[in-house]
Amino acid sequence: MIRIAIALTCLALGMVGIVLLGEYQARDAISLDPQPLLILLVGMGQLIRLMGQSTLGRLLLTGALLPLAVALLSYLLPEYWVSLATWEHLAHPLFPSISLDGWRPSLLTVLGLILLAANAWLGRSPSLGSPLLLGTITLLLIMQCVESLPYASANQVLRYAAPLMQQLALWGLLIAQTVAFLPTWYAERGNLHRPLWPALALVGISLLFWHQQKGLEDRSLRADMHEQNRQLAGRFSQEIHDHLAAMRRFANSWNLLDTPPTSAQWTHQAEPYHRDFRYFLNIAFINLDSRIIRVHPMNLNRQVLGERLFDVQPEGREALSQALFHGREGHTGIVELLQGGPGIIHYLPVISTDDNRPMGAAAMVVSLPVLVGTLFDEIDTKRVFLELRQGETTLASLGPTTGLGPWQYQTSLDVVGHSLKLITRPSRALLLERRARLPVVSLAIGLTLAYLLYLVLYAYRHLALQHRALHRSNAELRNEVQARAKLQQEIEWLARHDELTALPNRRLFMETLKAQTKQRPLSVMICDVDHFKQINDHQGHLIGDRYLKHLGEVGRDVVEEAGGLFARYGGEEFVACLPACNARTAQDIAERLRERIQAENLQHHDGRRLTVSIGLATLENGPLDIATLMQVADEALYRAKASGRDRVVCASNGTSLEAGR
Ligand SMILES: Nc1nc2c(ncn2[C@@H]2O[C@H](COP(=O)(O)OP(=O)(O)OP(=O)(O)O)[C@@H](O)[C@H]2O)c(=O)[nH]1
C-alpha cells in the first residue's frame, strides 16, 4: 500500500512539474506563482513522510503550512483590519508585479492544501481526525470541480478553483494519502462510522452554505455596482438639465440689450457660469453672420474668435440657424468641436426686447470628455472604468483598461434628444475589496466545528468502548472471585469433612475434641462396622459406599440429637464426641445408635443384618489427654469386637465397663 501511495504522490508531483515547466517555457523564467509551488512543497513533504523520514517531511510541510495560513488569513480578515492594499504591500518584495488576486492561491485550493499538509503532518491516526480530514479534502476537491465548470466560473470575482492539472495533482495527493492510511483505519472501521458521518455531513452543509452565501454576496455586490452606475447616469442627465436651465437664464439676461455685448460685459457675465460648469469649453456670442465675436475664457479659445461657424462647423448650421433666425434653442448632435474632441453645442437666441428681433445667439460648448472627467472626478478612476458611448463610438472614457472585473453595467441616457450609454466596469481590486468575508468565515468556522465534532464523538465512542471493556472485565473478575471463594469454601469444607458421607472428618473431630478443655464429663465413642469387608467383597464397593453413607446419616441423627458431634474417623470407622455426657448417658446414646443401625435392616449378602461394635470412653474430670482417651475408647472397641461384635463396651477413667446387649 505504501508503495502505491508513493507512486501516486510521485505522479502528482510529476503533474505539478509539468505545470511549472509550462510556465517556465512560457515566461522564460520561473514565475513566482505560489499555487503550483505550494502543491509541490506539500507533495514533497508527503512523499518524504511516506518514505519514513518524518522530521524532514514535517519540516517541508511546515514550510508549506505557513504561507498557506497567511493566504487563508488574507481571505478571512475583514478589509478594515487588514486592507487588500496592505496585503499587496506586504507581498510586494516577493511578488513585485503581481496583484493579490494574481499571487494568492484560490480559496478552495488553500483549504485543501492546508488539510492535506496537516494530515500528512499529523499522520494516519483516526484519533487525530485523519479520516475526516481526507473526507473533507474530497468534498473540497469536488466543490473545486463544480466551481471550475464554465457556467460557474464565468462571473466569479474570486478564484475558487485551481486549473485542471493542479486539481488533478491535488486528487493524486489525496488518493495517495487515502491508500496509505486506509489499512490503519480498516481495523477500526466499526468505531469510525459514528464520529465520521455526522462530521462529514457538517462539512457538506458548511460547503453548501458557503456556496449559497457567496452567490448571495456576489448578487448583492452586483446590485450595488449596478445601482452606482444608475446613479452616475442620473447625475449625468441631471447635470445636462441643470446647465441648460442655467444657460437659458444666461441668454435671457442679454435680451435687454439692443447691441451685441462688449467683451468686458461678456467676460463679466460668463465668468460665474463657466466657474459653475467647468466642463464648458467656452461660452460664446455668435452674431447673425454666425461669427464668434465674444468668447470666454479667452486663453484656450483665442483661435476660434472671429470664425464663421456656418463655414467651419457646417454640421451645426441647423442648430445655429434655429437660434439666429427662428428665435428657438438649437442643439447640435455629437459633433467634433473646433478645439478637438466630441462635444455638444447649445445655441440659445438673444432677442432684443425693444424690437423683438434676434441679435445673435449665446453658444455653450460642452466637451464630453471634459464633462465626464469633471462630473465623475470623485470616482476612483484607478478602480472603475467609465465610458460614454454613442452606439459603438466611444465619446469619453476614464479609468483603467486592465485588471477589470467580470461585470459591466450600462444605463441609457437621453442627452438633448440623443441616445447615449454610460458604461461602468469595476476593477477586480475594487470588487475584491468590497466583497464580504462572511461566506469564507462561515466556511472556516463550519470546517473547524466539524473537526471538533469528530474529535468529541470519537473520544466519546472510544471512552464508551473502554468503559464497556472495563465493565466486562470487572464482571469477569467478580465471577472469578466468586468462583474462587466458592472453591475456597469447598476446600475448607473438604479439609474438615468426609466427601462420601458429608460427615465431619477426623481433623474436625480432633479440633472439636481439643476444644473441650472445660466440659466434664466428656465421652468419646468409636463405632466400627462389623465384617464390612464382606459387604465390599460380596456386594461391591458401591453398595459398601451406600451403606457407609446411610450409617453416617443415622449416626449424625442420633449423636447430634444428644448435642454431640458424629464424624467419620476413616474407612468403616466412625467416632463421636459427646460433651457433658457421663458414661451412662454415653452408653445410652451408643446403644440407641447400635439399635437404630440394626433397625435400618442393612443386610449382608447372606441376609444377616449389618451391625456395629462401639467402644466408649468417658473422662469424668481432670485434664484432657486426647491420645489416652482415644486409646481407651479403642481398647473398649477392641473388646467389643473380641467379645462377639454388635455391642457397646464402655471404659470409664481407664476402667472398662462391659455391657451386654
Ligand atoms: N466401600 C468402601 N469400603 C471401605 C471404605 N473404607 C474402608 N473400606 C473397607 O472396609 C473394610 C474394612 O475391613 P476390615 O478392617 O478388614 O474389617 P471388617 O471386615 O469390618 O471386619 P471387623 O472390623 O473385624 O468386623 C475393608 O475391606 C476396606 O476396604 C470405603 O470408603 N468404602
The ligand as an ORCA input file, in Angstrom:
! r2SCAN-3c Opt
* xyz 0 1
  N     -16.887    -49.491     50.132
  C     -15.972    -48.967     50.926
  N     -15.185    -49.765     51.673
  C     -14.300    -49.258     52.538
  C     -14.123    -47.843     52.674
  N     -13.134    -47.612     53.591
  C     -12.712    -48.832     54.033
  N     -13.425    -49.848     53.417
  C     -13.315    -51.247     53.521
  O     -13.690    -51.639     54.818
  C     -13.114    -52.861     55.018
  C     -12.625    -52.955     56.440
  O     -12.322    -54.208     56.666
  P     -11.577    -54.692     57.889
  O     -10.741    -53.646     58.513
  O     -10.848    -55.948     57.488
  O     -12.698    -55.107     58.953
  P     -14.144    -55.764     58.832
  O     -14.263    -56.525     57.547
  O     -15.161    -54.704     59.032
  O     -14.138    -56.720     59.991
  P     -14.186    -56.281     61.518
  O     -13.892    -54.863     61.621
  O     -13.161    -57.131     62.124
  O     -15.591    -56.650     61.939
  C     -12.010    -53.024     54.003
  O     -12.427    -54.063     53.122
  C     -11.927    -51.715     53.341
  O     -11.631    -51.835     52.004
  C     -14.934    -47.014     51.875
  O     -14.862    -45.813     51.932
  N     -15.854    -47.636     51.056
*
